[in-house]
Amino acid sequence: MAHQDIGPNQHVTIRDAVRITLSLQTGNEATITAQQNNHSKQYSLSLQHKTDVIQTDEAGPIEVSMAAEFGSPQVRVAW
């Protein structure tokens, strides 16, 4: 499974994936935005909810990003 860790003000573009797993690696919380075509959705990760899954059936690349965050959290994006 391919993966990339992202932190504040970073993003990764995934060309083709139907399932992407988000995992909080460090920090207390992080908000991740996934954008595909003209749709976007936010995912909130915390110590109580450390993982989430992006499931899609659309074609086209998905950009997964993190805006500025307090405490410099790191999130693993795996596909």
MODELLER restraints for C-alpha pairs under 7 A, 6 or more apart:
rsr = mdl.restraints
at = mdl.atoms
rsr.add(forms.Gaussian(group=physical.xy_distance, feature=features.Distance(at['CA:1:A'], at['CA:78:A']), mean=6.55, stdev=0.5))
rsr.add(forms.Gaussian(group=physical.xy_distance, feature=features.Distance(at['CA:1:A'], at['CA:79:A']), mean=5.84, stdev=0.5))
rsr.add(forms.Gaussian(group=physical.xy_distance, feature=features.Distance(at['CA:2:A'], at['CA:78:A']), mean=5.69, stdev=0.5))
rsr.add(forms.Gaussian(group=physical.xy_distance, feature=features.Distance(at['CA:2:A'], at['CA:79:A']), mean=5.49, stdev=0.5))
rsr.add(forms.Gaussian(group=physical.xy_distance, feature=features.Distance(at['CA:3:A'], at['CA:76:A']), mean=6.66, stdev=0.5))
rsr.add(forms.Gaussian(group=physical.xy_distance, feature=features.Distance(at['CA:3:A'], at['CA:77:A']), mean=5.40, stdev=0.5))
rsr.add(forms.Gaussian(group=physical.xy_distance, feature=features.Distance(at['CA:3:A'], at['CA:78:A']), mean=4.05, stdev=0.5))
rsr.add(forms.Gaussian(group=physical.xy_distance, feature=features.Distance(at['CA:3:A'], at['CA:79:A']), mean=6.17, stdev=0.5))
rsr.add(forms.Gaussian(group=physical.xy_distance, feature=features.Distance(at['CA:4:A'], at['CA:76:A']), mean=5.78, stdev=0.5))
rsr.add(forms.Gaussian(group=physical.xy_distance, feature=features.Distance(at['CA:4:A'], at['CA:77:A']), mean=5.36, stdev=0.5))
rsr.add(forms.Gaussian(group=physical.xy_distance, feature=features.Distance(at['CA:4:A'], at['CA:78:A']), mean=6.57, stdev=0.5))
rsr.add(forms.Gaussian(group=physical.xy_distance, feature=features.Distance(at['CA:5:A'], at['CA:74:A']), mean=6.39, stdev=0.5))
rsr.add(forms.Gaussian(group=physical.xy_distance, feature=features.Distance(at['CA:5:A'], at['CA:75:A']), mean=5.46, stdev=0.5))
rsr.add(forms.Gaussian(group=physical.xy_distance, feature=features.Distance(at['CA:5:A'], at['CA:76:A']), mean=4.27, stdev=0.5))
rsr.add(forms.Gaussian(group=physical.xy_distance, feature=features.Distance(at['CA:5:A'], at['CA:77:A']), mean=5.97, stdev=0.5))
rsr.add(forms.Gaussian(group=physical.xy_distance, feature=features.Distance(at['CA:6:A'], at['CA:74:A']), mean=5.64, stdev=0.5))
rsr.add(forms.Gaussian(group=physical.xy_distance, feature=features.Distance(at['CA:6:A'], at['CA:75:A']), mean=5.42, stdev=0.5))
rsr.add(forms.Gaussian(group=physical.xy_distance, feature=features.Distance(at['CA:6:A'], at['CA:76:A']), mean=6.45, stdev=0.5))
rsr.add(forms.Gaussian(group=physical.xy_distance, feature=features.Distance(at['CA:7:A'], at['CA:66:A']), mean=6.46, stdev=0.5))
rsr.add(forms.Gaussian(group=physical.xy_distance, feature=features.Distance(at['CA:7:A'], at['CA:72:A']), mean=6.38, stdev=0.5))
rsr.add(forms.Gaussian(group=physical.xy_distance, feature=features.Distance(at['CA:7:A'], at['CA:73:A']), mean=5.87, stdev=0.5))
rsr.add(forms.Gaussian(group=physical.xy_distance, feature=features.Distance(at['CA:7:A'], at['CA:74:A']), mean=4.68, stdev=0.5))
rsr.add(forms.Gaussian(group=physical.xy_distance, feature=features.Distance(at['CA:7:A'], at['CA:75:A']), mean=6.45, stdev=0.5))
rsr.add(forms.Gaussian(group=physical.xy_distance, feature=features.Distance(at['CA:8:A'], at['CA:66:A']), mean=5.34, stdev=0.5))
rsr.add(forms.Gaussian(group=physical.xy_distance, feature=features.Distance(at['CA:8:A'], at['CA:67:A']), mean=5.37, stdev=0.5))
rsr.add(forms.Gaussian(group=physical.xy_distance, feature=features.Distance(at['CA:8:A'], at['CA:68:A']), mean=4.75, stdev=0.5))
rsr.add(forms.Gaussian(group=physical.xy_distance, feature=features.Distance(at['CA:8:A'], at['CA:69:A']), mean=5.59, stdev=0.5))
rsr.add(forms.Gaussian(group=physical.xy_distance, feature=features.Distance(at['CA:8:A'], at['CA:72:A']), mean=6.09, stdev=0.5))
rsr.add(forms.Gaussian(group=physical.xy_distance, feature=features.Distance(at['CA:9:A'], at['CA:66:A']), mean=5.57, stdev=0.5))
rsr.add(forms.Gaussian(group=physical.xy_distance, feature=features.Distance(at['CA:9:A'], at['CA:67:A']), mean=4.73, stdev=0.5))
rsr.add(forms.Gaussian(group=physical.xy_distance, feature=features.Distance(at['CA:9:A'], at['CA:68:A']), mean=5.39, stdev=0.5))
rsr.add(forms.Gaussian(group=physical.xy_distance, feature=features.Distance(at['CA:10:A'], at['CA:65:A']), mean=5.83, stdev=0.5))
rsr.add(forms.Gaussian(group=physical.xy_distance, feature=features.Distance(at['CA:10:A'], at['CA:66:A']), mean=5.79, stdev=0.5))
rsr.add(forms.Gaussian(group=physical.xy_distance, feature=features.Distance(at['CA:11:A'], at['CA:63:A']), mean=6.78, stdev=0.5))
rsr.add(forms.Gaussian(group=physical.xy_distance, feature=features.Distance(at['CA:11:A'], at['CA:64:A']), mean=5.49, stdev=0.5))
rsr.add(forms.Gaussian(group=physical.xy_distance, feature=features.Distance(at['CA:11:A'], at['CA:65:A']), mean=4.04, stdev=0.5))
rsr.add(forms.Gaussian(group=physical.xy_distance, feature=features.Distance(at['CA:11:A'], at['CA:66:A']), mean=6.39, stdev=0.5))
rsr.add(forms.Gaussian(group=physical.xy_distance, feature=features.Distance(at['CA:12:A'], at['CA:63:A']), mean=5.81, stdev=0.5))
rsr.add(forms.Gaussian(group=physical.xy_distance, feature=features.Distance(at['CA:12:A'], at['CA:64:A']), mean=5.42, stdev=0.5))
rsr.add(forms.Gaussian(group=physical.xy_distance, feature=features.Distance(at['CA:12:A'], at['CA:65:A']), mean=6.49, stdev=0.5))
rsr.add(forms.Gaussian(group=physical.xy_distance, feature=features.Distance(at['CA:13:A'], at['CA:61:A']), mean=6.55, stdev=0.5))
rsr.add(forms.Gaussian(group=physical.xy_distance, feature=features.Distance(at['CA:13:A'], at['CA:62:A']), mean=5.68, stdev=0.5))
rsr.add(forms.Gaussian(group=physical.xy_distance, feature=features.Distance(at['CA:13:A'], at['CA:63:A']), mean=4.35, stdev=0.5))
rsr.add(forms.Gaussian(group=physical.xy_distance, feature=features.Distance(at['CA:13:A'], at['CA:64:A']), mean=6.30, stdev=0.5))
rsr.add(forms.Gaussian(group=physical.xy_distance, feature=features.Distance(at['CA:14:A'], at['CA:61:A']), mean=5.47, stdev=0.5))
rsr.add(forms.Gaussian(group=physical.xy_distance, feature=features.Distance(at['CA:14:A'], at['CA:62:A']), mean=5.24, stdev=0.5))
rsr.add(forms.Gaussian(group=physical.xy_distance, feature=features.Distance(at['CA:14:A'], at['CA:63:A']), mean=6.33, stdev=0.5))
rsr.add(forms.Gaussian(group=physical.xy_distance, feature=features.Distance(at['CA:15:A'], at['CA:60:A']), mean=6.62, stdev=0.5))
rsr.add(forms.Gaussian(group=physical.xy_distance, feature=features.Distance(at['CA:15:A'], at['CA:61:A']), mean=4.25, stdev=0.5))
rsr.add(forms.Gaussian(group=physical.xy_distance, feature=features.Distance(at['CA:15:A'], at['CA:62:A']), mean=6.53, stdev=0.5))
rsr.add(forms.Gaussian(group=physical.xy_distance, feature=features.Distance(at['CA:16:A'], at['CA:60:A']), mean=6.61, stdev=0.5))
rsr.add(forms.Gaussian(group=physical.xy_distance, feature=features.Distance(at['CA:16:A'], at['CA:61:A']), mean=5.87, stdev=0.5))
rsr.add(forms.Gaussian(group=physical.xy_distance, feature=features.Distance(at['CA:17:A'], at['CA:79:A']), mean=6.42, stdev=0.5))
rsr.add(forms.Gaussian(group=physical.xy_distance, feature=features.Distance(at['CA:18:A'], at['CA:55:A']), mean=5.70, stdev=0.5))
rsr.add(forms.Gaussian(group=physical.xy_distance, feature=features.Distance(at['CA:18:A'], at['CA:56:A']), mean=4.95, stdev=0.5))
rsr.add(forms.Gaussian(group=physical.xy_distance, feature=features.Distance(at['CA:18:A'], at['CA:57:A']), mean=6.01, stdev=0.5))
rsr.add(forms.Gaussian(group=physical.xy_distance, feature=features.Distance(at['CA:19:A'], at['CA:53:A']), mean=6.81, stdev=0.5))
rsr.add(forms.Gaussian(group=physical.xy_distance, feature=features.Distance(at['CA:19:A'], at['CA:54:A']), mean=5.65, stdev=0.5))
rsr.add(forms.Gaussian(group=physical.xy_distance, feature=features.Distance(at['CA:19:A'], at['CA:55:A']), mean=4.74, stdev=0.5))
rsr.add(forms.Gaussian(group=physical.xy_distance, feature=features.Distance(at['CA:19:A'], at['CA:56:A']), mean=6.54, stdev=0.5))
rsr.add(forms.Gaussian(group=physical.xy_distance, feature=features.Distance(at['CA:19:A'], at['CA:79:A']), mean=6.28, stdev=0.5))
rsr.add(forms.Gaussian(group=physical.xy_distance, feature=features.Distance(at['CA:20:A'], at['CA:53:A']), mean=5.67, stdev=0.5))
rsr.add(forms.Gaussian(group=physical.xy_distance, feature=features.Distance(at['CA:20:A'], at['CA:54:A']), mean=4.98, stdev=0.5))
rsr.add(forms.Gaussian(group=physical.xy_distance, feature=features.Distance(at['CA:20:A'], at['CA:55:A']), mean=6.63, stdev=0.5))
rsr.add(forms.Gaussian(group=physical.xy_distance, feature=features.Distance(at['CA:20:A'], at['CA:77:A']), mean=6.76, stdev=0.5))
rsr.add(forms.Gaussian(group=physical.xy_distance, feature=features.Distance(at['CA:20:A'], at['CA:78:A']), mean=5.60, stdev=0.5))
rsr.add(forms.Gaussian(group=physical.xy_distance, feature=features.Distance(at['CA:20:A'], at['CA:79:A']), mean=4.70, stdev=0.5))
rsr.add(forms.Gaussian(group=physical.xy_distance, feature=features.Distance(at['CA:21:A'], at['CA:52:A']), mean=5.99, stdev=0.5))
rsr.add(forms.Gaussian(group=physical.xy_distance, feature=features.Distance(at['CA:21:A'], at['CA:53:A']), mean=4.57, stdev=0.5))
rsr.add(forms.Gaussian(group=physical.xy_distance, feature=features.Distance(at['CA:21:A'], at['CA:54:A']), mean=6.32, stdev=0.5))
rsr.add(forms.Gaussian(group=physical.xy_distance, feature=features.Distance(at['CA:21:A'], at['CA:77:A']), mean=5.86, stdev=0.5))
rsr.add(forms.Gaussian(group=physical.xy_distance, feature=features.Distance(at['CA:21:A'], at['CA:78:A']), mean=5.13, stdev=0.5))
rsr.add(forms.Gaussian(group=physical.xy_distance, feature=features.Distance(at['CA:21:A'], at['CA:79:A']), mean=6.48, stdev=0.5))
rsr.add(forms.Gaussian(group=physical.xy_distance, feature=features.Distance(at['CA:22:A'], at['CA:51:A']), mean=5.42, stdev=0.5))
rsr.add(forms.Gaussian(group=physical.xy_distance, feature=features.Distance(at['CA:22:A'], at['CA:52:A']), mean=5.22, stdev=0.5))
rsr.add(forms.Gaussian(group=physical.xy_distance, feature=features.Distance(at['CA:22:A'], at['CA:53:A']), mean=6.03, stdev=0.5))
rsr.add(forms.Gaussian(group=physical.xy_distance, feature=features.Distance(at['CA:22:A'], at['CA:75:A']), mean=6.52, stdev=0.5))
rsr.add(forms.Gaussian(group=physical.xy_distance, feature=features.Distance(at['CA:22:A'], at['CA:76:A']), mean=5.72, stdev=0.5))
rsr.add(forms.Gaussian(group=physical.xy_distance, feature=features.Distance(at['CA:22:A'], at['CA:77:A']), mean=4.93, stdev=0.5))
rsr.add(forms.Gaussian(group=physical.xy_distance, feature=features.Distance(at['CA:22:A'], at['CA:78:A']), mean=6.62, stdev=0.5))
rsr.add(forms.Gaussian(group=physical.xy_distance, feature=features.Distance(at['CA:23:A'], at['CA:50:A']), mean=5.69, stdev=0.5))
rsr.add(forms.Gaussian(group=physical.xy_distance, feature=features.Distance(at['CA:23:A'], at['CA:51:A']), mean=4.45, stdev=0.5))
rsr.add(forms.Gaussian(group=physical.xy_distance, feature=features.Distance(at['CA:23:A'], at['CA:52:A']), mean=6.78, stdev=0.5))
rsr.add(forms.Gaussian(group=physical.xy_distance, feature=features.Distance(at['CA:23:A'], at['CA:75:A']), mean=5.43, stdev=0.5))
rsr.add(forms.Gaussian(group=physical.xy_distance, feature=features.Distance(at['CA:23:A'], at['CA:76:A']), mean=5.08, stdev=0.5))
rsr.add(forms.Gaussian(group=physical.xy_distance, feature=features.Distance(at['CA:23:A'], at['CA:77:A']), mean=6.77, stdev=0.5))
rsr.add(forms.Gaussian(group=physical.xy_distance, feature=features.Distance(at['CA:24:A'], at['CA:45:A']), mean=6.37, stdev=0.5))
rsr.add(forms.Gaussian(group=physical.xy_distance, feature=features.Distance(at['CA:24:A'], at['CA:50:A']), mean=5.13, stdev=0.5))
rsr.add(forms.Gaussian(group=physical.xy_distance, feature=features.Distance(at['CA:24:A'], at['CA:51:A']), mean=6.39, stdev=0.5))
rsr.add(forms.Gaussian(group=physical.xy_distance, feature=features.Distance(at['CA:24:A'], at['CA:74:A']), mean=6.22, stdev=0.5))
rsr.add(forms.Gaussian(group=physical.xy_distance, feature=features.Distance(at['CA:24:A'], at['CA:75:A']), mean=4.54, stdev=0.5))
rsr.add(forms.Gaussian(group=physical.xy_distance, feature=features.Distance(at['CA:24:A'], at['CA:76:A']), mean=6.47, stdev=0.5))
rsr.add(forms.Gaussian(group=physical.xy_distance, feature=features.Distance(at['CA:25:A'], at['CA:74:A']), mean=5.33, stdev=0.5))
rsr.add(forms.Gaussian(group=physical.xy_distance, feature=features.Distance(at['CA:25:A'], at['CA:75:A']), mean=5.33, stdev=0.5))
rsr.add(forms.Gaussian(group=physical.xy_distance, feature=features.Distance(at['CA:25:A'], at['CA:76:A']), mean=6.48, stdev=0.5))
rsr.add(forms.Gaussian(group=physical.xy_distance, feature=features.Distance(at['CA:26:A'], at['CA:73:A']), mean=5.13, stdev=0.5))
rsr.add(forms.Gaussian(group=physical.xy_distance, feature=features.Distance(at['CA:26:A'], at['CA:74:A']), mean=5.12, stdev=0.5))
rsr.add(forms.Gaussian(group=physical.xy_distance, feature=features.Distance(at['CA:27:A'], at['CA:71:A']), mean=6.22, stdev=0.5))
rsr.add(forms.Gaussian(group=physical.xy_distance, feature=features.Distance(at['CA:27:A'], at['CA:72:A']), mean=6.60, stdev=0.5))
rsr.add(forms.Gaussian(group=physical.xy_distance, feature=features.Distance(at['CA:27:A'], at['CA:73:A']), mean=4.24, stdev=0.5))
rsr.add(forms.Gaussian(group=physical.xy_distance, feature=features.Distance(at['CA:27:A'], at['CA:74:A']), mean=6.71, stdev=0.5))
rsr.add(forms.Gaussian(group=physical.xy_distance, feature=features.Distance(at['CA:28:A'], at['CA:46:A']), mean=5.58, stdev=0.5))
rsr.add(forms.Gaussian(group=physical.xy_distance, feature=features.Distance(at['CA:28:A'], at['CA:47:A']), mean=5.62, stdev=0.5))
rsr.add(forms.Gaussian(group=physical.xy_distance, feature=features.Distance(at['CA:29:A'], at['CA:45:A']), mean=5.40, stdev=0.5))
rsr.add(forms.Gaussian(group=physical.xy_distance, feature=features.Distance(at['CA:29:A'], at['CA:46:A']), mean=4.13, stdev=0.5))
rsr.add(forms.Gaussian(group=physical.xy_distance, feature=features.Distance(at['CA:29:A'], at['CA:47:A']), mean=6.62, stdev=0.5))
rsr.add(forms.Gaussian(group=physical.xy_distance, feature=features.Distance(at['CA:29:A'], at['CA:73:A']), mean=6.81, stdev=0.5))
rsr.add(forms.Gaussian(group=physical.xy_distance, feature=features.Distance(at['CA:30:A'], at['CA:44:A']), mean=5.97, stdev=0.5))
rsr.add(forms.Gaussian(group=physical.xy_distance, feature=features.Distance(at['CA:30:A'], at['CA:45:A']), mean=5.24, stdev=0.5))
rsr.add(forms.Gaussian(group=physical.xy_distance, feature=features.Distance(at['CA:30:A'], at['CA:46:A']), mean=6.55, stdev=0.5))
rsr.add(forms.Gaussian(group=physical.xy_distance, feature=features.Distance(at['CA:30:A'], at['CA:69:A']), mean=6.70, stdev=0.5))
rsr.add(forms.Gaussian(group=physical.xy_distance, feature=features.Distance(at['CA:30:A'], at['CA:73:A']), mean=6.33, stdev=0.5))
rsr.add(forms.Gaussian(group=physical.xy_distance, feature=features.Distance(at['CA:31:A'], at['CA:42:A']), mean=6.65, stdev=0.5))
rsr.add(forms.Gaussian(group=physical.xy_distance, feature=features.Distance(at['CA:31:A'], at['CA:43:A']), mean=5.67, stdev=0.5))
rsr.add(forms.Gaussian(group=physical.xy_distance, feature=features.Distance(at['CA:31:A'], at['CA:44:A']), mean=4.56, stdev=0.5))
rsr.add(forms.Gaussian(group=physical.xy_distance, feature=features.Distance(at['CA:31:A'], at['CA:45:A']), mean=6.25, stdev=0.5))
rsr.add(forms.Gaussian(group=physical.xy_distance, feature=features.Distance(at['CA:31:A'], at['CA:66:A']), mean=6.32, stdev=0.5))
rsr.add(forms.Gaussian(group=physical.xy_distance, feature=features.Distance(at['CA:32:A'], at['CA:42:A']), mean=5.55, stdev=0.5))
rsr.add(forms.Gaussian(group=physical.xy_distance, feature=features.Distance(at['CA:32:A'], at['CA:43:A']), mean=5.08, stdev=0.5))
rsr.add(forms.Gaussian(group=physical.xy_distance, feature=features.Distance(at['CA:32:A'], at['CA:44:A']), mean=6.39, stdev=0.5))
rsr.add(forms.Gaussian(group=physical.xy_distance, feature=features.Distance(at['CA:32:A'], at['CA:64:A']), mean=6.84, stdev=0.5))
rsr.add(forms.Gaussian(group=physical.xy_distance, feature=features.Distance(at['CA:32:A'], at['CA:65:A']), mean=5.70, stdev=0.5))
rsr.add(forms.Gaussian(group=physical.xy_distance, feature=features.Distance(at['CA:32:A'], at['CA:66:A']), mean=4.92, stdev=0.5))
rsr.add(forms.Gaussian(group=physical.xy_distance, feature=features.Distance(at['CA:33:A'], at['CA:40:A']), mean=6.69, stdev=0.5))
rsr.add(forms.Gaussian(group=physical.xy_distance, feature=features.Distance(at['CA:33:A'], at['CA:41:A']), mean=5.68, stdev=0.5))
rsr.add(forms.Gaussian(group=physical.xy_distance, feature=features.Distance(at['CA:33:A'], at['CA:42:A']), mean=4.43, stdev=0.5))
rsr.add(forms.Gaussian(group=physical.xy_distance, feature=features.Distance(at['CA:33:A'], at['CA:43:A']), mean=6.32, stdev=0.5))
rsr.add(forms.Gaussian(group=physical.xy_distance, feature=features.Distance(at['CA:33:A'], at['CA:64:A']), mean=5.72, stdev=0.5))
rsr.add(forms.Gaussian(group=physical.xy_distance, feature=features.Distance(at['CA:33:A'], at['CA:65:A']), mean=5.30, stdev=0.5))
rsr.add(forms.Gaussian(group=physical.xy_distance, feature=features.Distance(at['CA:33:A'], at['CA:66:A']), mean=6.36, stdev=0.5))
rsr.add(forms.Gaussian(group=physical.xy_distance, feature=features.Distance(at['CA:34:A'], at['CA:40:A']), mean=5.46, stdev=0.5))
rsr.add(forms.Gaussian(group=physical.xy_distance, feature=features.Distance(at['CA:34:A'], at['CA:41:A']), mean=5.43, stdev=0.5))
rsr.add(forms.Gaussian(group=physical.xy_distance, feature=features.Distance(at['CA:34:A'], at['CA:42:A']), mean=6.37, stdev=0.5))
rsr.add(forms.Gaussian(group=physical.xy_distance, feature=features.Distance(at['CA:34:A'], at['CA:62:A']), mean=6.59, stdev=0.5))
rsr.add(forms.Gaussian(group=physical.xy_distance, feature=features.Distance(at['CA:34:A'], at['CA:63:A']), mean=5.64, stdev=0.5))
rsr.add(forms.Gaussian(group=physical.xy_distance, feature=features.Distance(at['CA:34:A'], at['CA:64:A']), mean=4.48, stdev=0.5))
rsr.add(forms.Gaussian(group=physical.xy_distance, feature=features.Distance(at['CA:34:A'], at['CA:65:A']), mean=6.51, stdev=0.5))
rsr.add(forms.Gaussian(group=physical.xy_distance, feature=features.Distance(at['CA:35:A'], at['CA:41:A']), mean=6.63, stdev=0.5))
rsr.add(forms.Gaussian(group=physical.xy_distance, feature=features.Distance(at['CA:35:A'], at['CA:62:A']), mean=5.62, stdev=0.5))
rsr.add(forms.Gaussian(group=physical.xy_distance, feature=features.Distance(at['CA:35:A'], at['CA:63:A']), mean=5.19, stdev=0.5))
rsr.add(forms.Gaussian(group=physical.xy_distance, feature=features.Distance(at['CA:35:A'], at['CA:64:A']), mean=6.53, stdev=0.5))
rsr.add(forms.Gaussian(group=physical.xy_distance, feature=features.Distance(at['CA:36:A'], at['CA:60:A']), mean=6.80, stdev=0.5))
rsr.add(forms.Gaussian(group=physical.xy_distance, feature=features.Distance(at['CA:36:A'], at['CA:61:A']), mean=6.23, stdev=0.5))
rsr.add(forms.Gaussian(group=physical.xy_distance, feature=features.Distance(at['CA:36:A'], at['CA:62:A']), mean=4.66, stdev=0.5))
rsr.add(forms.Gaussian(group=physical.xy_distance, feature=features.Distance(at['CA:36:A'], at['CA:63:A']), mean=6.52, stdev=0.5))
rsr.add(forms.Gaussian(group=physical.xy_distance, feature=features.Distance(at['CA:37:A'], at['CA:60:A']), mean=6.77, stdev=0.5))
rsr.add(forms.Gaussian(group=physical.xy_distance, feature=features.Distance(at['CA:45:A'], at['CA:51:A']), mean=6.47, stdev=0.5))
